[in-house]
Amino acid sequence: MTASVQAKNSPQPAPFRLIQADGMPQFGVFNQPVTDLGLADFVYRTPMDQLASRLARWADYKQFQFVSVSHPDWILAAAIADIRYLCSGFAYFYQRNTATLTEFKLLQPFARCSQMSHSPVAGVASITSGKKQISIEPCGFNWRLALQSKQLNADLLLSPGNPIEPLALCLPTGYNGWTYTQKHNTLQVTGDIIFAQQPVAVTGALGGYDFSAGYMRRETSWRWGSLSGYSGSNKIGFNLAAGVNETGATENCCWLNDKRYLLPAVQFSFNRQIPDAPWQIFSHCGAVNLQFIPAAKRQERLNLGLLASNFRQYCGSWHGTISLGDGQQITCDGQQGLAEDHFARW
């Protein structure tokens, strides 16, 4: 599939550098995306306060990007992850009426035939293997996803509404690391999808992206939930997570008609040994009270000793409510979305 969508007259974020003059990242929840990570100026030290080696600076930095498009009848998702020793990617198309998930995946050692974006707002992340390719390109506030494979091809542009309010934050991770996360749901979707040689209409679909990078824990895990959809005439979406960004703030937020609202910490309650059982996601203050019902999953287990991953991402439906500080409420009554449970040693 050739490129068919372009970002036209896209506003550009104001310059904002993550690593400050003292060699440390700025921490907090930001009102705009970071435009320059400034990695070369980060003063990375060991837990014993010594300057980290050049090898450690390279090996300990991780970056991954994820794009999803949700429709009442289907979900399309794609990801690229660079953990230095390996670069991996996957994409899938989930069909609600049959509860089937069709996927392809790519794996390249030491970034062979792959690259990552140099900035959360510019550059291209891509991975290629034979005739299969995944490309994710941030273009200011817009994001472009291109897929090539035998069964699934796509060329899509995800664009924010007005106001433009992504989630952007950087928080300390572990003793000497940090994680920058940028996410935005309920984005408008234009472009083309071809699945099993048939065109798929994107009318009624909404999208979201996730850019995460930093010096993360050597061994980590997280739980995550995401939604982009409609409730009547309202656009609703959320990002909920537990396990990574929880030092002084969280990456929990929701969007109602493009306006962003920060949310409190949440707890994920589910049973890994009963994968089809509903999940409960709630905040102890009562603002978040949700249930996720899994319908299909993408799963991958990899144990190479030094490197390991136990990854489960579920497609399913969301039910329940989120109460906002201004008295409004988001109601979920079966909209299609995602939930994830992931352990990583990298």
C-alpha positions, 0 to 999 in steps of 0.5 A: 500500500502506498502512502495516501494520508498526510498531515496538513496545516498541523500545528506544531508544539512549542519547543520543550526540552526534557533534560535540563541544564543540570543534566537531569529531566524535568519531572511532573505532568506537562501541559504540552509534549516534549519536543526534544528528549536531550538524551545526550545531556542526561547525566546517568549515574549508577546506584552508587553515584558513579557515572554510568559507563557508555555501554550502560547509557546505551543498553539501559535506555528503552523506547516503545510506541503503540497505536490503536484504532477502535471501532464498535466492530473491530480494533486495529493495533500496532507496536514497536519496541526497542530494548537495545538488544532486540527490536520487536513489532506486532500488529493485529486486527480484531473482529468483534463479531467472531472474537478473532484476532489476526496478527503478524509480528517482527523481531530484529536483533540489535536494531537491524532493519529498524529505527526509533523516533528521535523525538515524541513529535518528529521522526519515524519508528519502523521495523521491517522483515521481508515484505512485512513492515510497521511504521509509526510517525509522529508529526507534531500533534498528529500520528501516522501509522502504516502497515504492510503484510499479506493479510493486513495493510493500513495507511492511517492518520490520527489527528486531535480535536480542539483543544489539543490536550495530550497526556505528557509526564516524566517521573522518576523510575527506580533509584536512578532512572526516569520514564517519559510517557506521552499518550492521547486518545479519542483522536480522529482517524482518516485513511485506509485499511485493507484486511484479507483483501477487503477494504475496511471503512474507518468511519466511526473509529477513534484512535490513540497512541503511546510514546514511552521512553527512558531509563526504566527498571531492569525488571518491571511490570505493569497493568494498563487499560485504554478506551477510545469511543463514543457514548451517545454524541460524546467522545470518551476515552481514558488511559489507566495504568499501574506499575511504572509511572507512580512516583508523585503522580500517575498517568491516569487520565480521561478525555471527554470531548477532547478535554483532558481530566487527570484521574487518581491512582487505580487498582487492577483486580484480575486473575491471570489463571482465568484469562476470560474472567472480567477485570475490575479497575477502581480507585479507592476514592470511588471516582473510577469504577470500571469492569473490563470483559476480555474477548480475545488476546494477543499473548507472547512469552519469551524467556531467554534468561537475561531477557524475558517477557510475559505479555498479554494484551486483551481486546474486549468491552468496558463497562462502568463509570468515571466521575470527574471533578467538575461533576460530569460523568463518563459512562461505559456501556460496552465500548470496545477497548484494550487491557494489558498485563505485562512482565518484562526483564530487559 
